[in-house]
Every structure is written in structure tokens, then in C-alpha cells.
Amino acid sequence: MIYRAFHSSQQAEVVGLFSSVFAASEGEKEGAMLGHLTEQLSSLLDDESVLGFAAYEDDTLVGAIFFSRLQFEAPVSVYMLSPVAVATEQQCQGIGQALIQFGLNALKERSVEVVITYGDPAYYSKVGFEPLSETVIQAPVKLSMPFGWQGQSLNGQSIPVMADRPTCVEPFKDPAYW
């Protein structure tokens, strides 16, 4: 398995992966919604506000993740991990966890302080995420399931309390994703 950053030139391949994975697990509507989200995120890949990492097996894309920067008034480097997909036939083999760990290590190298995510606590706890109260870091948009808000420090410090609601990249301003 090879893990590396991917670029906007691979947009069709990445969108296809997310669309098929989420259609198979959550239905066609969810597949279309995640396909649209990843199309938007792929077009914003810039090595600063949106980053993408992928897992390849014999030059075939089998997993992909996105990290997007959250902006606060304070000068704290915070990224959000979302979304994540692993090819349906490749799931439950540790690929997603290894890919997330690869991405987290890349962010550590960039001196990112905190990564947050919004998803299944049972899954994300396997890669170091812990429940995060919105009294510490608020989500950019009102959460429909607050128990899914999670974070981890990448610098060994406590996650700083941020008083303001962050801004996020345009695609995540849509409440449908929250």
C-alpha cells in the first residue's frame, strides 16, 4: 500500500471513489451528496486550505481523505478531517486508519496543532480522536449530532479553548453536512 498526497488532476477518480462507497453503504442520495462534496473539495486543493491524501494499491485508488483548515481569530493551526472513504471491497483491513495516520503525520510536519472531525466516535477513537465539547472548539455550523464532534492535539499540548466559531471552506458551510 502506498500513501501520498493527491492533486486536483485526480478529481474524477476521487469523486468516483466517494460516490460509489457512500452509495453502497448509505444509498444513492448519500453517494451523490458525498460525490458533490468531494468534487468541490478537490477543486480547492491548494496545499494550504485543503489537503488530500490517498491510499493506492498497484496504482489503484483504494482510499482517500481530506483535511480542510478552520480559521479562528486566534493564530491557532486547526484542520478538520472530513470526509474519509475506503473502497468497499477493501474495508476492514486497516487502510482507513493507516491513511488517517499518514495524514495526521503530514499535518504534524506542518506544525498543525489540532485536528477535529465529525463522525463515528467508535471509528475515530482508533486513531486518537476523543470527544470534543463545543465549549472548547465550536463547529463551523450547528451540529445535528454533537456526540460526533471529536478532536486531537498534534503537539502534545491540551486542545486550546477557542471563543469564536471558526470559518471553514465554502463546501462545509452547507448545513446538510452537519
Secondary structure, DSSP 8 states (H G I E B T S, - for coil): -EEEE--GGGHHHHHHHHHHHHHHHH-HHHHHHHHHHHHHHHHH--SSSEEEEEEEETTEEEEEEEEEEEB-SS---EEEEEEEEE-GGGTTSSHHHHHHHHHHHHHHHTT--EEEEES-HHHHGGGT-EE--TTTS--SS--S-GGGEEEEESSSS------S--B--GGGGSGGG-
